[in-house]
């Protein structure tokens, strides 16, 4: 994930309203064109490993509706996760934190997730700091942009966006690296 933090909450709304492309470089170019959005920018690049299988799953189902099993979008399914945030996509990469939160399938016709997630940093200069993400994740889009609605530690009062791209997805097991 590439995370761009701004202390200006209006930036996200302007980019969405004006239809800026979601590809990370296009999003960054859009920020640089905004004269009033000159707050401190921090860019982070990491991978979270969402694992449903094995003896140590990092994501588990906590609820489902009475129609989830019949729904093509798994509507009503809610998952809780505590995924490792890693420097690289390989399972042996260094862990820099955890992606902790929950996500649920919210579309009856289109597959998308409501993400409520905290990125909790446990290593390096961001150790003890968090970023909070709350937004819609259309998981089958190549790039997804979700708002950062706050943070703690060095990211106190953070505002900005996180751009997600799936690195790998195992359709049989459901495990993903994003």
Order of alpha helices (4+ residues) and beta strands (2+ residues): beta-alpha-alpha-beta-beta-beta-beta-beta-beta-beta-beta-beta-beta-beta
